């Protein structure tokens, strides 16, 4: 008799509220086609009120999915509902990747992997620096701070308008992380070899303050998790001042790969064709 799991073992999802903006289906469908896998990846809009039932159906095997991605605003709720979150998720208190094994919902967070893999690809050796500056202390900064710390960067200055939020991150991630007010930005940049914007500054071309990157070490790298536009005003400033810049699109692409491997059994490759597909899609929706 055919196992009923065979009917949905190769179906995965991305869920959020709203979700129509997500480019994850483009990424995963490209890999499914490239690797010749008979499967699907679908966007599922689920409200916060309906999300616990969605996870219960996933656990029970009645949803039609083996796992999927979780995006705003469900990352923290997904973590709390998962049966077996890994250590990354536990420290972050949030997850973006779920899969079912033996009737249990497992969880991890691949955002940090996506961030470091993007830098590894586009600015090899970035982790040789001893000091990084992270602008912003919102939810997007958590996985990045964790990943940079875990790669051995000894001092991470989190600069934020509300210092109390930066202090919360210092308490969460340990002595490597230092909370700083915006007024200290110029001072903490003096020893830094890596600058990371985790705020929405520059998103969709909005104005950003003037930043003097020349205070950083020679050969420093400036990166932004914003990828619309691809080259933000922060990156334009840094590049004009002679620094290597890395856009945020690669983080989106690389964070998707571990989940794909969990669901479909093969590790995909982030290649130029995939990157161009997403760039063309962004241009089409500009």
PLY file of the C-alpha trace (Angstrom):
ply
format ascii 1.0
element vertex 286
property float x
property float y
property float z
element edge 285
property int vertex1
property int vertex2
end_header
0.00 0.00 0.00
1.34 3.43 -0.91
2.48 5.62 1.96
0.23 8.69 2.12
3.33 10.82 2.81
4.46 10.24 -0.75
1.70 12.53 -1.95
3.22 15.59 -0.27
6.79 14.77 0.67
8.11 17.13 -2.03
5.90 20.13 -1.27
7.19 23.11 0.72
5.91 26.61 1.52
6.73 30.13 2.53
4.29 31.74 4.92
3.85 35.27 6.15
1.22 37.97 6.44
1.21 39.43 3.85
3.22 37.12 1.60
2.61 38.22 -1.99
5.85 40.23 -1.98
8.00 37.16 -1.28
10.56 36.16 -3.90
11.20 32.80 -2.22
8.97 30.92 -4.72
11.12 32.21 -7.60
14.27 30.96 -5.86
13.05 27.50 -4.93
11.21 26.85 -8.19
14.41 27.70 -10.07
16.32 25.11 -8.03
13.58 22.48 -8.39
13.72 22.87 -12.16
17.52 23.05 -12.29
17.92 19.88 -10.23
15.06 18.01 -11.93
13.14 17.48 -8.69
9.42 16.73 -8.90
8.16 19.02 -6.18
6.63 22.40 -5.44
7.13 25.50 -3.34
4.10 27.66 -2.65
3.35 30.97 -0.94
0.80 30.57 1.85
-0.68 33.71 3.39
-1.57 32.88 6.99
-2.79 35.40 9.56
-1.26 35.41 13.06
-4.57 34.13 14.45
-4.57 31.15 12.06
-0.86 30.36 12.39
-1.09 27.90 15.33
-3.60 25.82 13.36
-1.31 25.97 10.32
1.56 24.53 12.38
-0.69 21.90 13.93
-1.70 20.73 10.44
1.96 20.64 9.42
2.80 18.48 12.44
-0.15 16.16 11.84
0.76 15.63 8.19
-2.57 17.00 6.95
-1.30 20.28 5.47
0.23 18.76 2.35
3.69 20.09 3.24
6.90 18.57 4.59
8.20 21.97 5.73
8.78 25.52 4.68
9.99 29.03 5.33
8.54 31.50 7.80
8.75 35.25 7.37
7.32 38.38 9.00
5.41 38.42 11.33
5.58 34.72 12.23
9.26 34.05 13.05
8.95 34.28 16.83
5.61 32.49 16.97
6.98 29.70 14.77
9.85 29.26 17.22
7.48 29.02 20.18
5.30 26.45 18.39
8.14 24.23 17.12
8.75 20.92 18.89
12.49 20.77 18.29
14.21 24.12 17.65
17.98 23.98 17.25
20.53 26.00 19.25
20.60 28.87 16.73
16.83 29.32 16.98
16.88 29.04 20.77
19.42 31.83 21.18
17.60 34.02 18.64
14.10 33.22 19.85
13.03 33.08 16.20
13.02 30.69 13.28
12.67 31.01 9.52
12.89 27.34 8.48
10.68 24.42 9.52
10.57 20.73 8.60
8.76 17.66 9.91
10.50 14.47 11.03
8.82 11.63 12.95
5.77 13.75 13.66
7.78 16.62 15.18
8.19 20.14 13.83
11.92 20.97 13.73
13.18 24.54 13.43
16.30 26.45 12.56
17.23 29.96 11.48
19.26 30.36 8.28
19.36 34.17 8.13
22.82 34.29 9.70
24.08 31.64 7.29
22.68 33.67 4.41
24.47 36.79 5.61
27.89 35.19 6.07
27.66 33.09 2.89
26.95 36.26 0.91
30.05 37.93 2.35
32.12 34.77 1.80
31.14 34.84 -1.87
31.48 38.54 -2.58
34.16 39.68 -0.08
36.30 36.68 0.92
38.35 37.29 4.06
35.80 39.66 5.59
35.99 37.75 8.88
39.65 38.57 9.39
38.61 41.85 11.01
38.40 42.13 14.79
35.72 44.83 15.03
32.36 45.29 13.31
29.75 48.03 13.49
26.09 47.04 13.21
23.68 49.89 12.53
20.28 49.06 14.00
18.99 46.85 16.81
15.75 45.57 15.33
14.74 41.98 14.69
16.78 41.78 11.49
20.00 42.44 13.40
19.77 39.42 15.71
20.80 36.63 13.35
23.50 38.83 11.84
25.06 39.68 15.20
24.98 36.00 16.15
26.60 34.91 12.88
29.33 37.56 12.94
30.14 36.71 16.56
30.25 33.00 15.75
32.72 33.66 12.92
35.16 35.09 15.43
34.73 38.87 15.24
35.74 39.90 18.73
33.97 43.26 19.11
30.58 44.12 17.64
29.30 47.65 18.23
25.51 47.82 17.89
24.59 51.43 17.22
20.96 52.39 17.64
18.84 55.47 18.33
17.27 53.68 21.30
20.26 52.44 23.28
18.09 50.21 25.47
17.29 48.02 22.46
20.98 47.69 21.68
21.62 46.74 25.32
19.05 43.96 25.03
21.13 42.49 22.19
24.33 42.84 24.21
22.65 40.93 27.04
21.46 38.26 24.61
24.68 37.69 22.69
27.34 38.24 25.32
30.42 40.34 25.97
31.47 40.59 22.30
28.49 42.90 21.71
28.64 46.53 22.85
25.59 48.84 22.86
26.20 52.33 21.50
24.12 55.49 20.91
23.99 57.08 17.46
26.27 59.86 18.69
29.06 57.30 19.11
28.95 56.10 15.48
32.00 58.04 14.28
34.04 56.95 17.30
33.31 53.22 17.09
33.93 53.15 13.34
37.61 54.04 13.87
38.74 50.48 14.60
36.16 48.69 12.47
36.79 46.52 9.43
33.14 45.74 8.73
30.04 47.98 8.65
26.57 46.40 8.45
23.32 48.27 7.94
20.41 46.26 9.36
17.93 49.15 9.36
15.45 50.11 6.65
17.46 53.25 5.87
17.73 53.55 2.09
14.99 51.04 1.36
13.17 51.97 -1.86
15.61 54.86 -2.27
14.66 56.78 0.88
17.15 59.34 2.19
19.99 58.34 4.49
22.32 60.46 6.63
25.84 61.21 5.45
28.29 58.66 6.88
32.07 59.14 6.89
33.42 55.66 6.21
37.00 56.92 5.91
37.27 56.57 9.69
37.27 52.78 9.19
40.35 50.68 8.58
41.80 50.53 5.09
40.26 47.68 3.13
37.09 47.63 5.22
33.83 46.21 3.87
30.42 47.86 3.96
27.29 45.77 3.51
23.55 46.33 3.66
20.76 43.81 4.21
18.43 46.02 2.14
18.36 44.89 -1.51
15.72 47.20 -2.99
17.40 49.13 -4.48
20.28 46.77 -5.08
22.83 49.49 -4.41
21.46 51.55 -1.54
22.51 55.11 -0.78
24.61 53.77 2.11
26.50 51.50 -0.29
26.83 54.32 -2.83
28.41 56.52 -0.15
30.85 53.82 0.92
31.82 52.95 -2.65
32.41 56.61 -3.49
34.75 56.76 -0.49
36.77 53.83 -1.83
35.39 50.87 0.13
34.32 47.40 -0.98
30.53 47.09 -0.81
28.28 44.02 -0.73
24.56 44.28 -1.47
21.90 42.39 0.46
20.49 40.24 -2.33
22.94 37.40 -1.72
21.70 37.05 1.85
18.21 36.34 0.54
19.55 33.76 -1.92
21.96 31.96 0.41
19.56 31.74 3.37
17.24 29.68 1.16
19.71 26.88 0.41
19.75 24.98 3.76
15.96 24.74 3.83
15.81 23.48 0.27
18.25 20.72 1.20
16.13 19.75 4.22
12.95 19.45 2.17
14.18 18.15 -1.17
17.37 16.27 -0.28
19.84 18.12 -2.49
22.00 21.15 -1.74
21.37 23.83 -4.40
23.87 26.37 -5.72
23.44 30.12 -5.73
24.54 31.05 -9.24
24.54 34.12 -11.48
21.43 33.01 -13.33
19.37 32.87 -10.13
20.69 36.24 -9.01
19.72 37.75 -12.36
16.23 36.24 -12.20
15.60 38.06 -8.93
17.14 41.31 -10.21
14.90 41.16 -13.30
11.87 40.51 -11.11
12.70 43.51 -8.94
13.05 45.66 -12.05
9.68 44.44 -13.28
8.01 45.51 -10.04
9.80 48.83 -9.67
0 1
1 2
2 3
3 4
4 5
5 6
6 7
7 8
8 9
9 10
10 11
11 12
12 13
13 14
14 15
15 16
16 17
17 18
18 19
19 20
20 21
21 22
22 23
23 24
24 25
25 26
26 27
27 28
28 29
29 30
30 31
31 32
32 33
33 34
34 35
35 36
36 37
37 38
38 39
39 40
40 41
41 42
42 43
43 44
44 45
45 46
46 47
47 48
48 49
49 50
50 51
51 52
52 53
53 54
54 55
55 56
56 57
57 58
58 59
59 60
60 61
61 62
62 63
63 64
64 65
65 66
66 67
67 68
68 69
69 70
70 71
71 72
72 73
73 74
74 75
75 76
76 77
77 78
78 79
79 80
80 81
81 82
82 83
83 84
84 85
85 86
86 87
87 88
88 89
89 90
90 91
91 92
92 93
93 94
94 95
95 96
96 97
97 98
98 99
99 100
100 101
101 102
102 103
103 104
104 105
105 106
106 107
107 108
108 109
109 110
110 111
111 112
112 113
113 114
114 115
115 116
116 117
117 118
118 119
119 120
120 121
121 122
122 123
123 124
124 125
125 126
126 127
127 128
128 129
129 130
130 131
131 132
132 133
133 134
134 135
135 136
136 137
137 138
138 139
139 140
140 141
141 142
142 143
143 144
144 145
145 146
146 147
147 148
148 149
149 150
150 151
151 152
152 153
153 154
154 155
155 156
156 157
157 158
158 159
159 160
160 161
161 162
162 163
163 164
164 165
165 166
166 167
167 168
168 169
169 170
170 171
171 172
172 173
173 174
174 175
175 176
176 177
177 178
178 179
179 180
180 181
181 182
182 183
183 184
184 185
185 186
186 187
187 188
188 189
189 190
190 191
191 192
192 193
193 194
194 195
195 196
196 197
197 198
198 199
199 200
200 201
201 202
202 203
203 204
204 205
205 206
206 207
207 208
208 209
209 210
210 211
211 212
212 213
213 214
214 215
215 216
216 217
217 218
218 219
219 220
220 221
221 222
222 223
223 224
224 225
225 226
226 227
227 228
228 229
229 230
230 231
231 232
232 233
233 234
234 235
235 236
236 237
237 238
238 239
239 240
240 241
241 242
242 243
243 244
244 245
245 246
246 247
247 248
248 249
249 250
250 251
251 252
252 253
253 254
254 255
255 256
256 257
257 258
258 259
259 260
260 261
261 262
262 263
263 264
264 265
265 266
266 267
267 268
268 269
269 270
270 271
271 272
272 273
273 274
274 275
275 276
276 277
277 278
278 279
279 280
280 281
281 282
282 283
283 284
284 285
